């Protein structure tokens, strides 16, 4: 895809590259067999199903996966918020409907990839922003598909 951004449809969202997704720790967090109730509390079981390594849980292809930090709110409707860390898989095909990390004319952004009537759009998930129509003369490069979100509370 080789295309460009309409200058009147800019977004202030940015992503900061954090690095590859690799596991450097030996220990894993315990994963309990029972699901936790988000409603009325119930007694917890005292046994563990298995250990949970977040890299194993979130990363399908370690050699092709990296993480970025989001700045901005254009993807809040998709559960991606300012300060979140995205798990991005370069091996996954960037098909329409997927959330992608892309470079459009040198600007790094995260948006939903949309194709409508043969036109490519980078669509936000916040009604305060408009989709970015990618014109034929613009340079669009998709770095990867977002496969997970990490957030601290």
N, C-alpha and C positions, 0 to 999 in steps of 0.2 A: 504494500500500500504506500503510495507516495502522494501526499495531499497537504492542505494548509488551514489555519484557524482564521475565522472571521474576527477581525480586531475588536468589534463591538460586543463580542461574546466571551470575554475573558473571565477566568476564575482565579481566585487567589490561593487555591489549594496547591500545596507542594508536597513532595515526598523527599525524605532524606535517606540515602542509602546507608544501611547499618552493616551489611556484610553477609556472608554466606551463612546458611543455617547448618551448624554443626554441633554435635554433642561433645562437650569436653568433660562432662562430669560423670563419675562412676555411678553415683546413686540416682535413684528415680523416686518420684513421689508416689506414695501408696494410692491405689485406686480401690475404693470400697465397692463391694458387689451391689449393695442397695443404692437405688437412686434417692437423692435427697428431695424432700417435699418442699415446694415453694409456697405451700399453703399452710395448713395446720401442722404443727410439728409432730413427728412420730419418733419412737425410740429407735436409736441407731443400732445396727448389728455390729458386733465387735470383730468381724473377720474381714480380711482383705482379699479381693479377687486376684489382683496382680499388681505389679509395680507399673507406674505410668511415667514414661519418659516423654516429655512434651515434644521433643524432636521426632520421635517415632510416631507420635499421634498426629502431628501437624505436617510433617515433611514426607512426601511420597517419593521424591527423587532428590536425595541430598546433593548430588553433583550439579543439579540444575536449579537449585533453590537458593534464594537470597531473601533478606528481610529489609524492609524500608519503614521509616517512621512518617506518618501522615501529619500534615499541617493544613488546617482548614476544615470546612464543614459541608462541602458540596456532596459528600457521600453519606451523610448522616442517616438518610432513609434506608440505606443498605446495612446499617449497623456499623459503619466505619466513621470514627470520630477523631477530632483533633487530638494528636498525641498517640494514637493507636499505632501498633506495629503490625504491618502486613506481611504475611508469608506469601512469597511470589514464586511461582513455578514456571521456569522458562521452557520446560518440556511439554507443557500442556498447550494444546492448540487454541489460539485466541479467536474463537468463533463468536459471532454475534450473540449477545445475551450475557456473555462473561464479563466480569469486572477485570480490567487490565491496568497495568502500569505501562504508560506509553510516553514517548517523546514526540511532541508535535512542534515542529520548527524550533527545536532546541530546548523546549520547555517540558520538564518532566511532570506528569500528572497521573492521577488515578481516576478512572471513569468507567462506566459501562459501555462496552462496544455495541453499537447498534447499526443495523443496515436497514434502511427504509427506502423503497422505490429505487434501489440501486445506489443510493447515497450512503456514505459512511458518516456516522456521528459518534462523538464521545459525549455520552449523556451523564449528567449529574443525577444524584438521587436526593435532591433537595429542591423543592419548588421555587426557591429564591434564585436559582441559576437556570440558564437556558442551555440546551444542548449545543455543542460545538460542531457545526457542519465542517467536515474535512473536505476542502476543495482539491481538485486534481493537481494544482501546482504546489500544494503543501507537501512537506516531508513528514510522514507519520511512520514511526517505528515502534512496534509493540515489544516491550522488554519481557513481559510475562503475564501470566494469569494469576490473579489473587486467589489463593487456596485456603487462606486462614487469616484470622485477626486475633491479636493478643492485646489485652487491655488490663492495666492495673486499676483497681478501684481505690 
